[in-house]
Amino acid sequence: MGRRRAARRPDHPQGWLVSGPSAIPYGGKYKYPVHELSRDEIKTLHQRYADAARRALDAGFEWLELHFAHGYLGASFFSPLANQRSDEYGGSVANRARFHLEAIDAVRQVWPERLPLTMRLGSDDLNPRGTQFDDAVTAVGMMKDHGLDLADLSLGINTDEMSAKPFDELGFMLERASRLRREVGIPVATSWNLGLPQVADRVVREELIDLVMLGRPALSNPHWPVWAARELGHADPFSLVPEDWAWWLRNFRAHQACIGWPGGEAATA
Ligand SMILES: Cc1cc2nc3c(=O)[nH]c(=O)nc-3n(C[C@H](O)[C@H](O)[C@H](O)COP(=O)(O)O)c2cc1C
């Protein structure tokens, strides 16, 4: 849910009526109506987050991340652009973060302390009337007190009216992420153009962030960790993956080109 999902009109065969904190359409190409959630519906949603967490646990997952960025429902609740409620879910930062805090509380009821619970947070709308990064610093401090283990920071894509679109810039989240890490004292992750092994290694080693998230690099090379380990001089990169994968990678040298090994093609001969 979240109002950015209103890409088709509700009566389209593949459309649906999306929900949000207020009946404010996303705008631009996502112009269809948005249903304002009642307090009871919010309560039901939090129960559903907990139900989903229980299913994930039963299925054997060992890490759970709540996606509250990029125009999804949590990002809508956090943003004054989308959230103009006058009840306890709107207004101040604490109120706009209440949806998140209650989600964390509900999920923590079923998700054990020993397993990581993290959140992808839309930390800045890049719009003077939207979420500001200072709001994120305050809210993540509260989330930490509610048992959040790591903040996975992203920004933007919560409105088409962004003052900047830095999405092609190398590591554009790093300054914000390291500030939040310092000020809140919580482990922080981010993504966006950190896919060169040397860059990923440096930003963790220099303690700017604690973890690098990979999107496109992982899609283009599912063996990215093996490639990165080799680039960074690890003595036996294949030892880092499960033994059955390692066996194939060690024994079929023609695959080396697929995993980013320079000279992999020559090895087929
Ligand atoms: C074409 C495209 C579509 C994306 N769609 C989503 C999405 O639906 N949900 C999401 O959380 N992130 C989405 N992202 C953002 C990625 O999760 C990730 O943050 C981004 O690609 C930056 O990381 P990277 O540089 O390692 O790819 C998308 C990115 C791209 C380029």
PDBQT file of the ligand as one rigid body, heavy atoms in Angstrom, charges set to zero:
ROOT
HETATM    1  C1  LIG A 301      14.702   0.632 -11.989  1.00  0.00    +0.000 C 
HETATM    2  C2  LIG A 301      14.743   0.607 -10.476  1.00  0.00    +0.000 A 
HETATM    3  C3  LIG A 301      13.608   0.200  -9.783  1.00  0.00    +0.000 A 
HETATM    4  C4  LIG A 301      13.628   0.175  -8.390  1.00  0.00    +0.000 A 
HETATM    5  N1  LIG A 301      12.511  -0.238  -7.733  1.00  0.00    +0.000 NA
HETATM    6  C5  LIG A 301      12.542  -0.320  -6.389  1.00  0.00    +0.000 A 
HETATM    7  C6  LIG A 301      11.407  -0.810  -5.659  1.00  0.00    +0.000 A 
HETATM    8  O1  LIG A 301      10.369  -1.151  -6.222  1.00  0.00    +0.000 OA
HETATM    9  N2  LIG A 301      11.500  -0.879  -4.313  1.00  0.00    +0.000 N 
HETATM   10  C7  LIG A 301      12.654  -0.498  -3.672  1.00  0.00    +0.000 A 
HETATM   11  O2  LIG A 301      12.724  -0.578  -2.469  1.00  0.00    +0.000 OA
HETATM   12  N3  LIG A 301      13.711  -0.022  -4.324  1.00  0.00    +0.000 NA
HETATM   13  C8  LIG A 301      13.688   0.070  -5.644  1.00  0.00    +0.000 A 
HETATM   14  N4  LIG A 301      14.770   0.560  -6.300  1.00  0.00    +0.000 N 
HETATM   15  C9  LIG A 301      15.905   1.038  -5.534  1.00  0.00    +0.000 C 
HETATM   16  C10 LIG A 301      16.837  -0.081  -5.155  1.00  0.00    +0.000 C 
HETATM   17  O3  LIG A 301      16.292  -0.805  -4.056  1.00  0.00    +0.000 OA
HETATM   18  C11 LIG A 301      18.193   0.432  -4.693  1.00  0.00    +0.000 C 
HETATM   19  O4  LIG A 301      18.030   1.247  -3.571  1.00  0.00    +0.000 OA
HETATM   20  C12 LIG A 301      18.867   1.259  -5.736  1.00  0.00    +0.000 C 
HETATM   21  O5  LIG A 301      18.929   0.570  -6.951  1.00  0.00    +0.000 OA
HETATM   22  C13 LIG A 301      20.248   1.699  -5.266  1.00  0.00    +0.000 C 
HETATM   23  O6  LIG A 301      21.086   0.639  -4.985  1.00  0.00    +0.000 OA
HETATM   24  P1  LIG A 301      22.130   0.120  -6.090  1.00  0.00    +0.000 P 
HETATM   25  O7  LIG A 301      22.911   1.308  -6.559  1.00  0.00    +0.000 OA
HETATM   26  O8  LIG A 301      22.956  -0.897  -5.358  1.00  0.00    +0.000 OA
HETATM   27  O9  LIG A 301      21.315  -0.498  -7.202  1.00  0.00    +0.000 OA
HETATM   28  C14 LIG A 301      14.776   0.578  -7.696  1.00  0.00    +0.000 A 
HETATM   29  C15 LIG A 301      15.914   0.978  -8.400  1.00  0.00    +0.000 A 
HETATM   30  C16 LIG A 301      15.903   1.003  -9.771  1.00  0.00    +0.000 A 
HETATM   31  C17 LIG A 301      17.149   1.467 -10.503  1.00  0.00    +0.000 C 
ENDROOT
TORSDOF 0
